[in-house]
Every structure is written in structure tokens, then in C-alpha cells.
Amino acid sequence: MENWIIRIAASLCAAGSSALFWTLGAFVVVPWREGRLLALKASELQLIGAPLLLGVLVAWGALHILAIADRQRHPGVYAAASILLVISSLAAVFAGVMWMRAHGF
């Protein structure tokens, strides 16, 4: 039973990291479209850097929480969840970019 509670906590952390990665994708659109992604202002760097750093940390935490439940007993499940988290994080960034572009930003 406690393994399912641990997996639910890891899923909540993973959902939070996906939301942060979506925010990263949404905030990176404007400087990217203007061609100044490598010449960001300080405020834009904070808007892009904070979701990136926090998203990576929360995703890392989700993997460590998941490792408590599955790393030793079910290594295949842990590996699949790790790969799925990476894919969903990249998809969240892409979804944020597409959402902002669809709304004219």
C-alpha cells in the first residue's frame, strides 16, 4: 500500500514539473520569435531561468521519490517512468510554445 502512496506523491511532483516546463515553453516564445534568445534582458532571463531550474529540480525530486518505491523491486517500472518523465517534460515545453504561438505571441 505504501508503494502506491509513494507513486502518487511522485506523480504529483511530476505534474508540477510538467507545469513548470509548460511555463518555460510559454515564456521562451517571444524572445525566440524576435531572434534575440541569446541576448535576453535580466527580467526575461529570470522568466525563462526560474521555470527551467525549478522544473529540473522538481522532476529530479519526482524521480528520487519514485526510486524509493520502485528502483530496487521493479527496475523496469522505474526505468520506464524515468523515460516517460523526460518525454512528458519535453512535450510540456513544446505544448507551451505551441499554445503561445496559437494565441499570436
C-alpha positions in Angstrom: 0.0 0.0 0.0 2.7 2.5 0.9 4.3 2.0 -2.6 1.1 3.3 -4.2 1.2 6.4 -1.9 4.8 7.0 -2.8 3.9 6.6 -6.5 1.1 9.1 -6.2 3.4 11.6 -4.5 5.9 11.2 -7.3 3.1 11.7 -9.8 2.1 14.9 -8.2 5.7 16.1 -8.3 6.0 15.1 -12.0 2.8 17.0 -12.8 4.2 20.1 -11.1 7.4 19.8 -13.1 5.4 19.5 -16.3 3.5 22.7 -15.4 6.8 24.4 -14.9 8.2 23.2 -18.2 5.0 24.3 -19.9 5.6 27.8 -18.4 9.2 27.7 -19.7 7.8 27.0 -23.2 5.3 29.8 -23.0 7.9 32.3 -21.8 10.6 31.4 -24.3 8.4 32.2 -27.4 8.7 35.9 -27.5 12.5 36.3 -27.5 12.8 33.3 -29.7 10.5 34.8 -32.4 12.3 38.1 -32.2 15.6 36.3 -32.8 17.2 37.5 -29.5 17.2 34.3 -27.5 21.0 34.7 -26.8 20.6 38.4 -25.9 18.0 38.3 -23.1 17.2 41.1 -20.7 17.6 40.4 -17.0 13.9 40.1 -16.4 13.4 37.8 -19.4 16.3 35.6 -18.2 14.5 35.3 -14.8 11.2 34.4 -16.5 12.9 31.7 -18.5 15.5 30.6 -15.9 13.2 30.1 -13.0 10.8 27.6 -14.6 13.8 25.8 -16.1 15.7 25.5 -12.9 12.7 24.7 -10.7 11.2 22.3 -13.3 14.5 20.3 -13.4 14.7 20.2 -9.6 11.1 19.1 -9.2 11.5 16.4 -11.9 14.6 15.2 -10.2 12.8 15.1 -6.9 10.0 13.1 -8.5 12.4 10.6 -9.8 14.0 10.2 -6.4 10.6 9.8 -4.7 9.8 7.2 -7.3 13.1 5.4 -6.7 12.0 4.8 -3.1 9.2 2.6 -4.3 10.4 1.0 -7.5 14.2 1.2 -8.0 15.1 -2.0 -6.2 11.9 -4.0 -6.6 10.8 -3.1 -10.1 13.8 -1.6 -12.0 11.9 -1.9 -15.3 9.0 0.2 -14.0 11.5 2.8 -12.7 13.3 3.0 -16.0 10.0 3.3 -17.9 8.8 6.0 -15.6 12.1 7.9 -15.9 11.9 7.8 -19.7 8.2 8.8 -19.6 9.0 11.8 -17.4 11.7 13.0 -19.8 9.4 12.7 -22.8 6.5 14.4 -21.0 8.7 17.2 -19.9 9.8 17.8 -23.5 6.2 17.6 -24.6 5.2 20.1 -22.0 7.8 22.6 -23.3 6.5 22.0 -26.8 2.9 22.4 -25.7 3.7 25.8 -24.1 5.4 27.0 -27.2 2.5 25.9 -29.4 -0.1 27.4 -27.1 1.6 30.8 -27.2 2.1 30.7 -30.9 -1.5 29.8 -31.5 -2.6 32.8 -29.5 -0.4 35.2 -31.5 2.5 35.7 -29.2 
